[in-house]
Amino acid sequence: MSDVYQKFLIYFQLSRHVRNEKSSKVYKYFISNSFNSSKVENIHRKNQKNLSKLSEDKRQI
């Protein structure tokens, strides 16, 4: 299992990978708290959810 996770990290954190290019329209992913958990967070979806809330319910991302 850790081998798969390591390959995942290498693949998604390469600096030239399309998901890391700022001009790319592809969703960007990042590892949140990779030492304590293996959560992958979609930051664009988080922003979409936040924008759909009322202004007083929005939180800082």
Rosetta silent file (secondary structure, phi, psi, omega in degrees, C-alpha in Angstrom):
SEQUENCE: MSDVYQKFLIYFQLSRHVRNEKSSKVYKYFISNSFNSSKVENIHRKNQKNLSKLSEDKRQI
SCORE:     score description
SCORE:     0.000 S_00000001
   1 L     0.000  -42.244 -179.222    0.000    0.000    0.000 S_00000001
   2 H   -65.669  -29.707  177.788    2.768    2.473    0.825 S_00000001
   3 H   -65.294  -41.008  177.863    4.366    1.793   -2.568 S_00000001
   4 H   -64.567  -42.843  179.619    1.164    2.865   -4.319 S_00000001
   5 H   -63.567  -41.483  178.085    0.976    5.965   -2.144 S_00000001
   6 H   -62.563  -43.015  178.168    4.597    6.868   -2.925 S_00000001
   7 H   -63.966  -38.967  176.743    3.958    6.545   -6.659 S_00000001
   8 H   -59.621  -47.356  179.865    0.888    8.711   -6.282 S_00000001
   9 H   -61.284  -44.149  179.952    2.927   11.409   -4.530 S_00000001
  10 H   -62.932  -45.564 -177.047    5.660   11.306   -7.148 S_00000001
  11 H   -63.465  -46.834 -173.618    3.179   11.454  -10.020 S_00000001
  12 H   -85.841  -10.799 -179.337    1.081   14.332   -8.705 S_00000001
  13 L  -109.193    9.012  174.766    3.877   16.446   -7.272 S_00000001
  14 L   -67.065  135.299 -174.306    6.134   16.596  -10.305 S_00000001
  15 L   -66.645  -25.084 -178.098    6.683   20.250  -11.163 S_00000001
  16 L   -97.644    4.618 -179.229    6.063   19.723  -14.885 S_00000001
  17 L   -69.802  144.297 -175.341    2.921   17.665  -14.433 S_00000001
  18 H   -59.668  -30.428 -179.119   -0.180   19.155  -16.101 S_00000001
  19 H   -72.736  -13.129  179.550   -2.082   19.292  -12.813 S_00000001
  20 H  -102.889   -0.253  179.571    0.525   21.663  -11.402 S_00000001
  21 L   -83.915  132.212 -176.314    0.554   24.135  -14.266 S_00000001
  22 L   -67.305  -28.824 -178.970   -1.225   27.388  -13.473 S_00000001
  23 L   -82.082   -8.830 -177.114   -2.543   27.803  -17.011 S_00000001
  24 L   -74.144  145.075  177.139   -4.107   24.359  -17.018 S_00000001
  25 L   -91.918    1.309 -178.411   -7.884   24.015  -16.710 S_00000001
  26 L   -76.143  144.408  176.214   -7.497   20.636  -15.020 S_00000001
  27 L   -57.712  143.238  178.349   -8.461   20.400  -11.367 S_00000001
  28 L  -103.152  142.047  179.770   -5.526   20.733   -9.016 S_00000001
  29 E  -123.785  149.857  172.409   -5.012   18.383   -6.136 S_00000001
  30 E  -143.211  158.853  179.993   -2.709   18.580   -3.189 S_00000001
  31 E   -88.133  122.379  177.974   -1.852   16.358   -0.277 S_00000001
  32 E  -101.430  123.459  177.618   -3.154   17.769    2.968 S_00000001
  33 L    54.132   57.832 -172.369   -1.285   16.725    6.056 S_00000001
  34 L   -66.475  -18.909  179.897    0.449   13.852    4.308 S_00000001
  35 L   -80.531  -30.616 -177.882    2.299   12.714    7.428 S_00000001
  36 L   -97.117  -26.674 -179.818   -0.821   12.153    9.507 S_00000001
  37 L  -151.346  172.304 -179.511   -3.264   11.058    6.847 S_00000001
  38 L  -114.552   38.482 -179.776   -3.470   10.341    3.163 S_00000001
  39 E   -73.040  139.359  172.632   -6.272   12.752    2.299 S_00000001
  40 E  -114.660  127.552 -173.320   -6.327   14.256   -1.139 S_00000001
  41 E  -115.196  134.059  178.008   -8.184   17.509   -1.325 S_00000001
  42 E   -94.075  103.509 -173.901   -9.704   19.098   -4.411 S_00000001
  43 H   -71.657  -27.963  177.658   -9.135   22.818   -3.869 S_00000001
  44 H   -68.971  -40.963  178.768  -11.275   23.910   -6.829 S_00000001
  45 H   -65.840  -37.282  178.143  -14.295   22.023   -5.513 S_00000001
  46 H   -62.517  -41.612  177.285  -13.736   23.538   -2.099 S_00000001
  47 H   -66.200  -39.360  178.329  -13.792   27.008   -3.672 S_00000001
  48 H   -61.842  -44.426  179.104  -16.950   26.180   -5.632 S_00000001
  49 H   -62.672  -42.459 -178.518  -18.736   25.093   -2.469 S_00000001
  50 H   -64.904  -39.344 -179.646  -17.592   28.190   -0.654 S_00000001
  51 H   -68.740  -25.007 -179.014  -18.802   30.519   -3.431 S_00000001
  52 L   -80.003  -10.039 -179.638  -22.252   28.954   -3.380 S_00000001
  53 L   -83.868  162.846  173.465  -22.777   29.903    0.282 S_00000001
  54 L   -66.594  154.523 -173.780  -24.213   33.144    1.552 S_00000001
  55 H   -59.031  -36.074 -179.744  -21.603   35.805    2.222 S_00000001
  56 H   -75.296  -17.934  179.384  -21.908   35.547    6.022 S_00000001
  57 H   -93.093   -8.756 -177.637  -21.485   31.749    5.867 S_00000001
  58 L   -69.300  150.174  177.595  -18.348   31.800    3.722 S_00000001
  59 L  -124.172  159.891  177.614  -15.075   30.834    5.301 S_00000001
  60 L   -75.093  135.058  179.737  -11.493   31.611    4.453 S_00000001
  61 L  -107.928    0.000    0.000   -9.788   28.874    2.444 S_00000001
